[in-house]
Amino acid sequence: MKSKEKLTAEQRLRASRVLQALANPLRLEIMQALTESSLTCSELQKLLGCPQSTLSLQLKMLVDQGLVATCRAGTVKHCSIRNKDFLNLFTCLQRHLTEVL
């Protein structure tokens, strides 16, 4: 890694918070569910089979770390991946899990 590509101390701290937000199977599942298109909270809840309160808590963690964006249309809240480039992490993770572990 080139020195200009290295993370600063502040960036490392923020990056660790982002990675902590992903360190939960349900939050990873939420991210995967949103890879194809945005979904409403109701659609996510039905797809994941979890209580609304659980989904709300897990979504908040992803939103707080800038991984998921939400927008309201009337009474319906839509969720989407905020930065599609971040999905490359899943490719790396899948490769690591199948080839290394």
Secondary structure, 3 states (H helix, E strand, C coil): CCHHHCCCHHHHHHHHHHHHHHCCHHHHHHHHHCCCCCEEHHHHHHHHCCCHHHHHHHHHHHHHCCCEEEEEECCEEEEEECCHHHHHHHHHHHHHHHHCC
